[in-house]
Amino acid sequence: MICKQEFSGLRITYLTHLKEKHNIQFVFSDNEDEENLWSNWTAENNPITCLFCTVKIPELPNILDHMKNEHDFDFNKLTENLNFYEKIKLVNYFRKQVHEKKCVFCDQQSDDCLQHMKNEDHFKIPPARIWNLAK
């Protein structure tokens, strides 16, 4: 999480905040109308999927609670020393591993990867050399 401020309505408000307060910008092609691109976005139609299972919840605090309670994975605590870019890379790594039915910690492939991670207590972050690769 970049900051604790909450946003509602148009995504452009969020993007403007990221640009002005956190020096993060997004580049749009010349044929895209930036305002129209984000105008129909709402949290309600974009639920957040758990990093480990198929549960989808609209609010970030609730999905974080789900991961903490169901998978014993406290994202905020475990990533408190990571910068924004590293958190994005970690989430992308987790998403890729789960999609490929591989354990996020040991890389073991399994048809029931979720059960493997539960049995082996592998709901944790692997060493950075595994996921923090230059791309």
Secondary structure, DSSP 4 states (H G I P E B T S, - for coil): ---S----S-HHHHHHHHHHHH-------TT--HHHHHTT--GGGSPEEPSSSS-EESSHHHHHHHHHHHH---HHHHTTTS-HHHHHHHHHHHHHHHHTTB-TTT--B-TTHHHHHHHHT--SPPPHHHH----
